[in-house]
């Protein structure tokens, strides 16, 4: 993904956040080698609870990342993921039960996604008025 950012913007990011699926010794080392300040989750976290290790091996770099995320607390840049689009995808997947598209093709998928987003936003609009 960092290569895609560089290709699209012409420069490497100063920092990045990634979910637990990207947590590996190789990925953490690659970010260190590129001098990118990385915040990579080491496991899943329940709301306001401690992070589980998600079955991650306890290797030196993942342990260091786990400690770094814990020490950052409320100031950690990784925490900003919870304030952006991440919760919306979680709500759509969990509360709406939307796990896969039923239609195929970019036009059909775009239309289906627009309907899902509309359904997600209607209660928010109703509360706002």
JOKACOR-V644954 format. One record per residue. N is the residue number from 0. RES is the residue in three letters. PSI is psi in degrees with one decimal (NA if undefined). NEAR is the number of other ideal C-beta (glycine too) atoms within 10 Angstrom. Layout:
n=N res=RES psi=PSI near=NEAR
n=N res=RES psi=PSI near=NEAR
//
This chain:
n=0 res=UNK psi=-35.0 near=10
n=1 res=UNK psi=-39.4 near=16
n=2 res=UNK psi=-37.7 near=8
n=3 res=UNK psi=-39.5 near=8
n=4 res=UNK psi=-45.5 near=14
n=5 res=UNK psi=-42.8 near=13
n=6 res=UNK psi=-37.4 near=8
n=7 res=UNK psi=-32.7 near=8
n=8 res=UNK psi=-16.1 near=9
n=9 res=UNK psi=2.2 near=7
n=10 res=UNK psi=156.0 near=8
n=11 res=UNK psi=149.2 near=13
n=12 res=UNK psi=152.4 near=16
n=13 res=UNK psi=-36.1 near=8
n=14 res=UNK psi=162.3 near=11
n=15 res=UNK psi=156.2 near=19
n=16 res=UNK psi=142.1 near=20
n=17 res=UNK psi=153.1 near=18
n=18 res=UNK psi=179.0 near=14
n=19 res=UNK psi=-22.8 near=17
n=20 res=UNK psi=-18.2 near=10
n=21 res=UNK psi=3.7 near=15
n=22 res=UNK psi=110.9 near=23
n=23 res=UNK psi=157.9 near=15
n=24 res=UNK psi=-42.1 near=14
n=25 res=UNK psi=-43.9 near=8
n=26 res=UNK psi=-41.7 near=19
n=27 res=UNK psi=-43.1 near=21
n=28 res=UNK psi=-39.4 near=11
n=29 res=UNK psi=-39.0 near=13
n=30 res=UNK psi=-38.3 near=22
n=31 res=UNK psi=-43.5 near=13
n=32 res=UNK psi=-33.5 near=8
n=33 res=UNK psi=-0.6 near=13
n=34 res=UNK psi=38.2 near=8
n=35 res=UNK psi=129.2 near=15
n=36 res=UNK psi=98.6 near=13
n=37 res=UNK psi=143.2 near=22
n=38 res=UNK psi=99.6 near=19
n=39 res=UNK psi=121.5 near=23
n=40 res=UNK psi=142.0 near=21
n=41 res=UNK psi=-2.4 near=24
n=42 res=UNK psi=176.5 near=17
n=43 res=UNK psi=152.8 near=13
n=44 res=UNK psi=129.5 near=15
n=45 res=UNK psi=157.6 near=8
n=46 res=UNK psi=125.3 near=5
n=47 res=UNK psi=24.5 near=5
n=48 res=UNK psi=176.7 near=8
n=49 res=UNK psi=153.9 near=9
n=50 res=UNK psi=134.4 near=15
n=51 res=UNK psi=157.6 near=13
n=52 res=UNK psi=-8.9 near=16
n=53 res=UNK psi=24.5 near=14
n=54 res=UNK psi=6.4 near=8
n=55 res=UNK psi=139.4 near=18
n=56 res=UNK psi=144.8 near=10
n=57 res=UNK psi=80.4 near=9
n=58 res=UNK psi=162.2 near=13
n=59 res=UNK psi=-45.3 near=9
n=60 res=UNK psi=-36.9 near=18
n=61 res=UNK psi=-36.1 near=20
n=62 res=UNK psi=-40.5 near=14
n=63 res=UNK psi=-41.3 near=13
n=64 res=UNK psi=-41.9 near=23
n=65 res=UNK psi=-44.7 near=19
n=66 res=UNK psi=-42.2 near=11
n=67 res=UNK psi=-43.5 near=16
n=68 res=UNK psi=-41.1 near=21
n=69 res=UNK psi=-43.4 near=12
n=70 res=UNK psi=-29.6 near=9
n=71 res=UNK psi=-31.4 near=13
n=72 res=UNK psi=-133.2 near=8
n=73 res=UNK psi=-16.7 near=5
n=74 res=UNK psi=-6.3 near=7
n=75 res=UNK psi=131.8 near=15
n=76 res=UNK psi=-26.8 near=14
n=77 res=UNK psi=-32.6 near=19
n=78 res=UNK psi=-26.3 near=14
n=79 res=UNK psi=-23.7 near=11
n=80 res=UNK psi=-31.8 near=16
n=81 res=UNK psi=-12.4 near=11
n=82 res=UNK psi=-4.7 near=8
n=83 res=UNK psi=-137.5 near=9
n=84 res=UNK psi=-17.2 near=8
n=85 res=UNK psi=-47.6 near=13
n=86 res=UNK psi=-32.5 near=11
n=87 res=UNK psi=-45.8 near=12
n=88 res=UNK psi=-39.6 near=10
n=89 res=UNK psi=-42.0 near=11
n=90 res=UNK psi=-41.6 near=12
n=91 res=UNK psi=-41.6 near=17
n=92 res=UNK psi=-45.6 near=11
n=93 res=UNK psi=-57.8 near=10
n=94 res=UNK psi=-37.6 near=9
n=95 res=UNK psi=-13.0 near=11
n=96 res=UNK psi=21.3 near=7
n=97 res=UNK psi=110.5 near=17
n=98 res=UNK psi=-20.4 near=8
n=99 res=UNK psi=155.1 near=4
n=100 res=UNK psi=143.2 near=13
n=101 res=UNK psi=-21.4 near=8
n=102 res=UNK psi=166.7 near=11
n=103 res=UNK psi=154.9 near=9
n=104 res=UNK psi=142.5 near=9
n=105 res=UNK psi=-40.4 near=7
n=106 res=UNK psi=-44.0 near=9
n=107 res=UNK psi=-42.5 near=12
n=108 res=UNK psi=-40.2 near=13
n=109 res=UNK psi=-42.1 near=12
n=110 res=UNK psi=-41.4 near=12
n=111 res=UNK psi=-42.0 near=15
n=112 res=UNK psi=-39.3 near=14
n=113 res=UNK psi=-39.3 near=10
n=114 res=UNK psi=-42.9 near=10
n=115 res=UNK psi=-43.9 near=14
n=116 res=UNK psi=-38.4 near=12
n=117 res=UNK psi=-47.0 near=10
n=118 res=UNK psi=-38.8 near=12
n=119 res=UNK psi=-36.9 near=15
n=120 res=UNK psi=-21.3 near=12
n=121 res=UNK psi=-47.9 near=10
n=122 res=UNK psi=-33.2 near=9
n=123 res=UNK psi=-40.5 near=8
n=124 res=UNK psi=-39.0 near=9
n=125 res=UNK psi=-38.7 near=8
n=126 res=UNK psi=-33.2 near=7
n=127 res=UNK psi=-21.3 near=7
n=128 res=UNK psi=NA near=4
//
